[in-house]
Amino acid sequence: MDAGRREVKPISPEQAAARASATTPPSRLEGIAGWLGCRGSAARLGLAALLGVLAVGALPPLYIVPLIIPALTGLLWLLRGVTSRRGAFAAGWAFGFGYFAAGLYWVTHALLTDPEKFGWMAPFAVPSLAAGLGIFIGLAALAAHMTRARGVAAVLVFAAAWSAAEWLRGFVLTGFPWNPVGSIWAFSHVTMQPASAIGVYGLGLVTGAAAAMPAVLGWQGTGRWRPVAAGFTVLALFMVAGFARLLGPDPGSVPGVRLRIVQANIEQTHKWRNALRMAHLERYLKLTGAAGAAKITHVIWPETAAPFFLSIDTHARAAIAAVTPRGGLVITGAVRRTARRPLKFWNSLHAIDDKGRIAGSYDKHHLVPFGEFVPLRRYLPIKKIAGGDTEFSRGPGAVTLELPGLPPVSPLICYEAIFPAAVVAAGTPRPDWLLNITNDAWFGKSAGPHQHLAAARFRAVEEGLPLVRAANTGISAVFDAYGRQIARLGLGRSGVLDSQLPRKLATGTIFSAVGNWALVVLLAISALLAYWSHARPRNAV
């Protein structure tokens, strides 16, 4: 080696990133973020968790939408100060922990409906669920960190990774796509309309990119507002397009159909008591026959409303037939079981005619983990929460039911309505409406019923199909094919909701044709824009 030359030692990618960060003069905003988050890894993780809690304020039922901006911007500032993959994942996971812990706090209420059996789980359930779901946001943060993108490109990569993680969360371990970022727009049918083309995941991607774009101001330190303005302009254009969509013709209502939705408001602690079964049934019968019943053609009761095995109990069916409109139906949720051993159980829907016959049935196929079955039962010696110790069996899948006097319908029991692009049976003629029966008494008077309703409402917008929702208690409602509210019965109330049945749109939506491929297209566009932005010298920071 020449005496005047120095040996150049290779450095790791983490060291290179640290040096690049050190040579970039921080802006005032970046300095504040560093002061808050970089005095130690524990402080950084604590701040990330607080930002996740802050983001929950934008979700139903609060809808303080602007809070999503400091939450996502702050998370990106924290990620900018991280030099290792482990640190990036940890920061994202901590944000996710705060986000899901605050957003899903109501899970504890479900456990306390039977405290003798499940009360011991209450202190652990929400933290455990939040820790598991936080992994998805941790992976999104890790993916964004590994690209080494800077400036606008970093924001686009992060928004794309977040949305991809939300989509992944929708099917891993049967899926739990609760509270996607796009649901912050469910406060108005106008702001929900972009989902008719790009779905709630796509709407979340556009929202996330716009909300996190102010991070570039702190990074670049030059006062550039053009990327920020561009992000919010794109989001605004989607909303304007949504508003324009509502100028289309009103599809009207189905002639000759008048629905009565019954919300009995039975407390979950009372629902499965054997001594109260007949009283519960009589309550539904009385509400069904209340004033105005003569004008009703079809009655809808919620999930597990009938506390009897209607498939084999002819006496209970006869009692229901006595209040069924002549020539009409009572559509009710009920647990179904086999007539002989070995016993199997299903969470089902039955349509009972005025002769006491079952005109149609549907078995729930997307079961609630731990509520209706225990995943990984071999390793988890616990019992399911809902309806006794025996696990429910899965139904064959989504169906389109043909029922007397009604247009074809796609039935959805409980949280089956939260899954985008999975509410209509594939390979069959499309239904004319969606029917969601649920029992949100599990959630109590919390944010849970509002979040559940928002998710179901998005399915109406995405599919261009009206949605009828019957809840034991929760929020019963009728939405038209644009997601506009036609009728509503609020949380904690007992009564009936009488309504016409809206028609479906004459033509389907873009999302109903392409499903979650719309998100794939947006992910590809985001990747191209990120590459283009990253390649421009003035955006390399």
Secondary structure, DSSP 8 states (H G I E B T S, - for coil): --TT--------HHHHHHHHHHTS---HHHHHHHHHH-S-HHHHHHHHHHHHHHHHTTSTTT--GGGHHHHHHHHHHHHHT--SHHHHHHHHHHHHHHHHHHHTTTHHHHHTTSHHHHGGGHHHHHHHHHHHHHHHHHHHHHHHHHTT--HHHHHHHHHHHHHHHHHHHTTGGG----S-GGGGGTT-HHHHTTHHHHHHHHHHHHHHHHHHTTHHHHHH-S---HHHHHHHHHHHHHHHHHHHHTTS----EEEEEEEEEEE----HHHHT-GGGHHHHHHHHHHHHTSTTGGG-SEEE--TT-B-S-TTT-HHHHHHHHTTS-TT-EEEEEEEEE-SSSS--EEEEEEEEETTS-EEEEEE--S--BTTTB-TTTTT-----SSSSSS-B---S----B--TTS--EEEEEGGGGGSTT-SS-TTS---SEEEEEE-GGGG-SSSHHHHHHHHHHHHHHHHT--EEEEESSS-EEEE-TT--EEEEE-TT--EEEEEEEE---SS--HHHHHTTHHHHHHHHHHHHHHHHHHHSGGG--
